[in-house]
Amino acid sequence: MVELNIVRSDFEDGEFQREVVAQIRVDGQEVELDGDRSVLPLDRELLNLRDGSKVSFERNPEEWARSLPGTLRGPKLAAEIVEDSDPVPEPEAAEQPPRAVHYAQWGHRG
């Protein structure tokens, strides 16, 4: 199960405004949509964050919704996950060895 808010942001009269314009809740093939459906790109395939394949709303609505924040993330309109029973694991940071700094490269004789 995954639940998302679609949020419209604006800066008006010197204040930052946020408004939830749509909500989507998907549990397997069961879908609940509230609000302005036109802000959801339901006919668009998205990048599945689990395996890099394409995922469509029609074939797998739960994974499609889970992948929506990666696509819908503009300054005016963004998808935010509210609840997720099976979140995509965070990628592990690649461990890199410390880099040696050689001041001689820049002409420093410290």
N, C-alpha and C positions, 0 to 999 in steps of 0.2 A: 504494500500500500504506500502510495506517495501522494502528498497534498502540497499544492503550490499556490502562492498568491502572485498575480500579475499586477505590478505596481507601476503607476505613472508618477513621475517626478517632475517638478517644475520649480523655478525660482521666480516668485511673484511678490511685488511690493517689498522687496528686501528680505523675504522669508522663503525658506525651503519648504515646499509642499509635497506631501506624498499621499497618494490615494490608491487604494486597492480597487482596480477596475474589473478584475475577474478572478475567480478561484476555480481550480480544477483538483478533483480528488479521484484517484484511480486505484482500484484494487483488482488486480488481474485484468479481466475484460469489462469489469463494472466501472462505469464512468459517471461522475457528477460534475456538471459545469454550471457555474453561477456567474452572472454579470455579463460583460461585453464579450461575446464569443468572437467578435471580429478581430480581437487583438491576438488570438491564438492561431498560429499557422498550421492548422489541422491537416492541410493537404501537402505539407512539406516533410520530406525525409530529413531526419536529423542524424548527427554523428552519435552512435551509441558509445557512451563513455566507458563501458565495460570492456568492449573488444574492438572498437574502431570501425565496426560495420555500420551500415545505414539502417535506421529503424524508422518505421512509419507508424502513425497513430492507428491506422486501420489494422496492421498486423500485430503490434505489441504496444497498446496504449500506455501500459505502466512504464516500460523502459523509455518510450518516447517522452513521457512527461518528466521522467527523471533526467533526461538529457536536455530538456528545454532551457534550463538556466545557462547552458553553454552557448546557446544560440540567441536567446532573447535577453540581451544584457547591455542595452544601450543607455545613454544618459537620460532619456525620457521614458523608456519603457523597459522593465526588467522582470524576469521570473525569479522568484525566491522560494526555495523549498521550506515548508513549514514543518512537515513531518515526513519521515521516510523509514519504513520498516526494514528496508534492505539497501542501505546507502552504498554508493559506489565507493570503494576504498580509495583513500587518499594515496597518490603516488608517493613512493619513498624517494626522499632526496638522494640523489647520487652522491656517494661519498667521493670527495676529491682530496688528493693529498695536498698538504699546505704548499703553497708556492714560495720558493726561495726568492727573496728580493735582493738583487745585486745592484747596489748603488753605483757601481762602476759603469753600469749601462748608461747612466745619465750624467756621467762626468763628475760625480760626487766622490770625494776622497775621505769621507767620514771616518 
